[in-house]
């Protein structure tokens, strides 16, 4: 190997900018949740071009230190070095493991649908009536995530769920289902389409979303899914981690 070529490699300027911004964030000059100065102001402050600054910001975004919200700017996140380590392999609500933000409101809506070939396949049973539920995850006025769920009416009745008791139903979907489930499957896809029931609703970053297709099972009805979930997580808010082991 010719090491002379390696010795002559020059450190890219955007890496220096990355290090400087990381130092400022670490020292608390830009606190968690705060907004960075506008790109023109920040580039001028650091004495670099906007193109160089953008390269550094993209690297900070990739490392989970900064989040860019289109039309609003760049915001500081808690360092991934400090974040609690969570993985999809552990059975719990994937929305709260894979979405980097927190929510201050979850709106819940449901409707009763007749069985279709699709629901028959995903719920693995005949059910004349299927419960379709949607959850809208909000922070302030922003809609940051969306989930859609199918449950058979047999499951709803066997668990004595009251569809008109929003608090009970939301508690089941968000937490209790993962307590009584003994295993589940998750398939990860990427989508540019999110179909919300209310066309007036707009999911932030909805044109670039990770789609997690989850099927939950419990012990009492091992052959039939407890529920089938579709979680839409905008790419700009996502953190998805899997552990790999040698078999």
Secondary structure, 3 states (H helix, E strand, C coil): CCHHHHHCCCCCHHHHHHHHHHHHHHCCCCCCCCECCCHHHHHHHHCCCHHHHHHHHHHHHHCCCEEEECCCEEEECCCCCCCCCCCCCCCCCHHHHHECCCCCEEEEEEEEEECCHHHHHHHCCCCCEEEEEEEEEEECCEEEEEEEEEEEHHHHHHCCCCCCCHHHHHHHHHHHHHHHEEEEEEEEEEECCCCCCCCCCCCCCCCCEEEEEEEEEECCCCCCCCEEEEEEEEHHHECCCCCCCCC
